[in-house]
Structures are given as structure tokens and as C-alpha cells.
Amino acid sequence: MVGRIAHSIRGKLLLLIVAVTFIALFVSAIALVVYEARTYRERWVQDLQTQGEILGVSSVAALAFDDKTAAKENLELLRARPAILAAAIYDEHGALFASFHGNKRQQVPERLQSAKDSAVVEGGRVVLIQRINDRNTYQGAVYLVATYGLYERIAGYGAILAAVMLLSLALAVLVGSWLQKKITEPLLAVTDTAHQVIETRDFSLRVSKTTSDEIGYLVDAFNGMLAEIGARADALIAADAMKDQFLATLAHELRNPLAAISNAVHILKVARDNPKMLDAAQGMMERQLKQLVRLVDDLLDVSRITTGKLTLRLGPVSLVDVLGNAVEIARPMVVSRHHDLSVTLPDAPIRLTADATRLAQVFSNLLNNAAKYTDEQGRIELTTRTEEGSVVVQITDNGIGIAPELLPRVFDMFTQADTALDRQIQTGLGVGLALAKRLVELHGGTIEAHSEGIGRGSRFIVRLPSLGTAAVAPAAAKRASTPVVSALRVVVADDNLDFAATLAIILRDLGHDVRVAHDGVQAVSVITEFAPDVAFVDIGLPGMSGYDVARRLRADGGGSLVLIAVTGYGQETDKARTASAGFDAHIVKPLEPFQLAPVFELVAARRDLAAGKTSNVT
């Protein structure tokens, strides 16, 4: 294929050069032939006219003295010009006076019909009539017949032009071959390299640059393209390997808590009369459930980061409160590894404009990371210090450290330490540090990782802009007491039978009257007939979605009903969509029992408004 393409390029380029040369020569030859034909007639007629004038002057005396012999002798001089076929001299009356026949077959007229000067081309011959005047007196006329010879002239001229054209075309072929070689060789090099890359997938191949013109620019562009494609191919290979590692890690991380929960369920079945074992099983299930929720939250955060939808709820917060929350979150991991955790906080409170939950997630991720990658009974230090306009939080451990080749990539998504070095620790999904870096950057700060190498521990430094050390303004006071709400009518609509049944059990245990529906149509029917105070509705219901259920109920006049969306969809767009459909609140699964209190407060506030009372609950 490459050889056929190469031949086509060379052949077409050479054909182009030869064709252009031939057309130019052909047009020039036609122009020259036309010009020669036009000027040849003029020159030949002028020559005959000159000859006629000479004969006329030399024959004036012969005509005057009626000397035909002298006139004949003058005509015989024309025998030296073979192109003149016949000639004659006529007297003033038009009668033939003397004649000459260079060609015996060529005759002259006995009487001249017209004595006007003329030159006529006919039948390949030129007939010239030239008047003889003596002192402005007409004495007679000269008659000449000569071969025209235009076609012979053109044929000879054409032969010369043809020879010139052939020689020029030969030179054009030689020059074209040299020129097309200079042009096509770099193009062929690009084509051959492209073919090799396609066959071998070796993007390190390059084309040698031999010129600095447009073709040289093409070579540079092609080499640059190969370099870019090679880099992206390597990145795709690395990403594919990272994806496989991530999926394997995710499967491992999900199976661990699921296995523990499975064992706890078995314990609940066989140890019904053993309160100690029951409490241990329940505690185990709670811990593993939190681990599963954390994994799902990490995956959602990854999605938000990659789509640019990770947002913060900023407000004035205390750094001490944020660090305290982070320590509490990481404490189970620290305690399980028997680490010595040292926390040094600033003497004066430090204010930040931050999302307290997300910032606590940053420091808890760093503490968990330090705890996981430090051998048992290790040492972890959390220190803070203030710099001009910023606060610095440093977390140091004496763990396995970070390899030099891994250090530049430690904040990349799904990057993890070598499992041979992590002492069989559950390493998570490899997104904790990437999330921490993005969250710190969203807060206008920076995060750095330092390590002296394997076995030398690691140090993470977070810098955040601070608002100073003044006390944080207290939050708005909440209601003095939670309203007492009892015997509510509640509907739970969810196609997950286990979730609907367990939530109904929790609600009934709180003293509420509960009805359950498992599809959208049934949910509308049950809510319409039962007239509940609050309904917990899943979005992905069969038959009719939760959005359509909410719209139907609001359209039918269910304005006082408190509608709560309980769903696995937790993006900001999902929350906006449930609000526009008519839901009063949006809860992301799993629903924790403590999340019911705000719902009951909302029900109480709705009752107060219906009764014409003023409520402080928002």
C-alpha cells in the first residue's frame, strides 16, 4: 500500500511538471506559428513588389522604344529565382509585351484586364501586378506569379519547434525528477513512519527533518503529534491499569464490611439469648455500615470532582472545632492500631471561612492515612501554627514513608502505596489524598507531601487562609426544646422491601401509625386514602417515579403534607429536582434515625402554620 501511494505521488508530481511544461511550450509554438504565417505573407509580397519595381524601371526604355528583346532579357534574369514561376510585361493598353516561364505549365494571360497594383494569394501561389510609371505617366505593368510556400515554411518551422519542445520536455523530466525527489522524500518518510507506527504501535519513532520550508513544518508537526499521541497512549495504559487496580480494590473494600455484616447477622440469629454477643454484633454492624457509607461517599466525591460539581457551604468556623471533629472521626483507626496520637492546638482560637464538614474530612483523611501506613504502636503528631494571614496544620508519622518515585503522584486519583509495604492494611480506594487536595484548593489553600523515603515516615502540610484569632460568632440559637410530636400518620413508599419494612419498624417503635407502599401508583392511592402527616418517598419507584408522585399529590391539594425524598441520588442537581417536584426535604440513603428529628420538627411547624401560629422553625 505504501509503495503504491509513493508511486502515485511521484508519478503525479512528475506528470504535473511535464504537463505544465508541455502546455507552455505548445501554446508558445502555436503563437509563433501564427505570427510566422502572418509575417511570412507580408515579407513575401514586399519582396515580389520590390522585384516588380526593379523590372518596371528596367523595362521603361524597352516599352518606350518597343524593344521586346530588351524586355525579354530583363525577364530572363528572374530565372535565378526558382520561386518565380512566370512573369510578364504588359504595355499601356494591357497587351502582352514580353513573358517569362520558369515553370512551363504556368501560363500568363494574353491581356491584362486590370492594371491596378495588387497581390493575391490563390492555390498556393501569389499573383502580383505592379504598375510601371515614368514621370507619373502610366507606361505598362509587371505581372509576376510565384509559389507561396507557406505550408512548407510552417512545416519546417514546426519541425524546429517540435525539436525544441522535445528537448525542453526531456530537460523538464530531468529537472522534475530531481525536484519531486526533494519534495516527495520527506513525504514518503512521513508515510513510512506512519505505517510503522500503525503496525508496531511504537510512538517513539520520528521522521528526520531535511528542510526548513512547509514540508519541514509538516515533519515537525507530525513528530509533535506522535509525541502527543505517545504520551496519551502511555497515560491511557496507566489509567487502564489504575482502573483495574481500583476495581479490584473496590471489590476488596466492599467485601470486607459485607463479610463482617454477614457474620454479625449470623450471630444475631444464633445468640438471641446472649445480650453480650448481640451488643457486639450490633456494634460490628454499625461500624461496618459506616465503612460502607464512607466508601460510597468517597465514590460520590470522586464523581463530583471529575464533573466539577464539588461545592462548599462556606461560613465562619473554628479551626479547633474542625480538628476536634477530624480527630474523633479518625480515632477508631488510631485506637485499633494502638498509635500514640499527639495533638497540639494554638493557644488562641483561629477563625476560618470554610465548610466545616469538608475541612474535617480533609484532616480525618490525613489522620486515617497516617494511621493505616504506620506500624502498630506508631507515633502520629498533629501540630498547628500561624503564619502571616494563614494557618499551617502539619500531620507527621513514623510510618512506612513514601517512595521517591511515588511522591510526585501521591495526590493523584487512585494512587496507593505498594501493597507489599502496607503490612496488609486495608488501603481504601486510593482517593483520600486526591479528595483532600481538591478540598484544600477549594478553600484557597495548599497541601504538600514530604518523605525521606521508605521507612522514614511522612509529613503532610496544609496551609489555609485564616481570618485571625478572634472568637467565632455563635450560631443562631435553636428552639429551646424539640416539639413533642406523637402518633403521626406516616407513609413509607419504597420498592426496596427490606428498607421500607425496617424504616416502618423504626417509625412504629417511635409510636407512629405507618402505611407502606412499594410502587408509585400504590403510593398515591395510600397517601390519598390515609391522609398522612408525612410521607417518605423513594425517587426510583416502579410505575410512577417519586417526582411524579410528588407532582400528583401537590396538584391534588396536598399542600399541608410533608413530603420527604429518600433516595440514593445525592447530587445537587438531584436535590434541586426534588425541590422543584414539590418535596420539602431530600435525604440521601442510608437514612439514619437521628435524621428523623428535623422531619418531625418540620411536621410540627407545618401544624403550627395550619393552626395560625407563628413558628421559629425553618
ABEGO torsion letter per residue (X at the ends): XAAAAAAAAAAAAAAAAAAAAAAAAAAAAAAAAAAAAAAAAAAAAAAAAAAAAAAAAAAAAAAAAGBAAAAAAAAAAAAABAABABBBBBBAAGBBABBBBABAABBBBABBABABBBBBBBGGBBBBBBBBBBGGBBAEBBBBBBBAGAAAAAAAAAAAAAAAAAAAAAAAAAAAAAAAAAAAAAAAAAAAAAAAAAAAGBAABBBBBABABAAAAAAAAAAAAAAAAAAAAAAAAAAAAAAAAAAAAAAAAAAAAAAAAAAAAAAAAAAAABAAAAAAAAAAAAAAAAAAAAAAAAAAAAAAAAAGABBBBBBBBBAAAAAAAAAAAAAAAAAAAGBBBBBBBBABBBBBBBBAAAAAAAAAAAAAAAAAABBBGBBBBBBBBBBBGBBBBBBBBABAEBBAAAAAAAABBGBBBBAAAAGGBBAEAGAAAAAAAAAAAAAGBBBBBBBAEBGAEBBBBBBBBBAEABBBBBBBBBBABBBBBBGBBBBBBBABAAAAAAAAAAAAAAGBBBBBBABAAAAAAAAAAAGBABBBBBABBBGBBAAAAAAAAAAAGBAABBBBBBBABABAAAAAAAAAAGBABBBBOBBBAAAAAAAAAAAAAAAAAAAGBBBABX
